[in-house]
Amino acid sequence: MKKYLLSIAALLLGLLAHSQEADDLGNYAEVSIIPRLDVNPLFGAEPDFTLGNSSLYTLFEGSASEHFSWTVASHWISWSDPRAFSEETGALYSGLGYSDTNNVFDFLKADLTFGNWTFSLGKDCITTGGHEYDDWDWEVHPQLASPLWVDLACYQWGGKVAYTTPSEMTTLSLQMTTSPFGERPFGSGLYTYSFQWSGDYDWYSPLWSVSAFGREAPEFSSAPREYEFLVSLGNQFFFGDWTLSLDWTNTSGLNDDYDGFLGGHIFHGCLDFAPSERWNLSLRGNYIVTEKESPVANWWNAGAIAHFYPLRDSQALRLHAFAEYDSLLGGFELCAGILYNLTFKLW
């Protein structure tokens, strides 16, 4: 794993040094430091108190020319349990070199663009999951995310090629990454292959994908590995200040051993209302259909979210709050927090 990190780091440093000498105004680089703090009490059969999605991220992105750009998103601190700071944050670092868990580096990728074609190489998000995956992780409220978003180690090493039509309305992509059902990124010999169709057709935006996740075959099988197919159909509809998102995935989550998918379905929905650049209000929820043999019956959750951006002409500072009911937990939870995106432009 070290040789992959060093190779990409050397490539980025070389290109960054070259870009500093360039006069093209399109060249840029910026670093964002993004802390988030939540308070998240739970009321129900088992009352609890957590710190929600409290965390510290950084984002380093830019371009050295019209053909080359990069993205490095890092998750330095995680602190959802006020009693387990060292355990949660330590897991981000101990997960380095493994593919069955997310770690400090979410994105560590370079993009090469030539005309309508884009080639990506490095650590990227598996192209699955619908529009739920549109937001950065630090923007998400995990309590209202789907079980797939919460459990899947979606950041994997690999490459992707994407073609965008001349109208820029349709993008088709093929991706090959390491599999989250292997222990080591390349040592396990397990890979995920994905095809995705995304579009922007005025009032409608599809994000449909099919992914084949490699996993070790059961002991009784003659093949060394097998594939599980994950289908995600993401749909967004735009009506003025309103956005309706409806995602469907053909699984209710990961199995207990985290080496494959359960059957069933996830229906994830979100209705957003943005009356101004300073306010965003939304209703969000999930309905999970489990398999008949699952010990957990069908369950659902739903909540109302408010985002407020107090700074004029900037969304760097976000105040947020939500209230949610979860039928699996049998209770309500509230959350209030603050998110700040402090950005430094390097050039």
Secondary structure, 3 states (H helix, E strand, C coil): CHHHHHHHHHHHHHHHHHHHCCCCCCCEEEEEEEEEEEEEEEEECCCEEECCCCEEEEEEEEECCCCEEEEEEEEEEECCCCCCHHHHHHHHHHCCCCCCCCCCEEEEEEEEEECCEEEEEEEEECCCCHHHHCCCHHHCCHHHCCHHHHHCCCEEEEEEEEEECCCCCEEEEEEEEECCCCCCCCCCCCEEEEEEEEECECCEEEEEEEEEEEEECCCCCCCCEEEEEEEEEEEEEEECCEEEEEEEECCCCECCCCCCECCCEEEEEEEEEEEECCEEEEEEEEEEECCCCCCCCCEEEEEEEEEECCCCCCCCEEEEEEEEEECCCCEEEEEEEEEECEEEECC
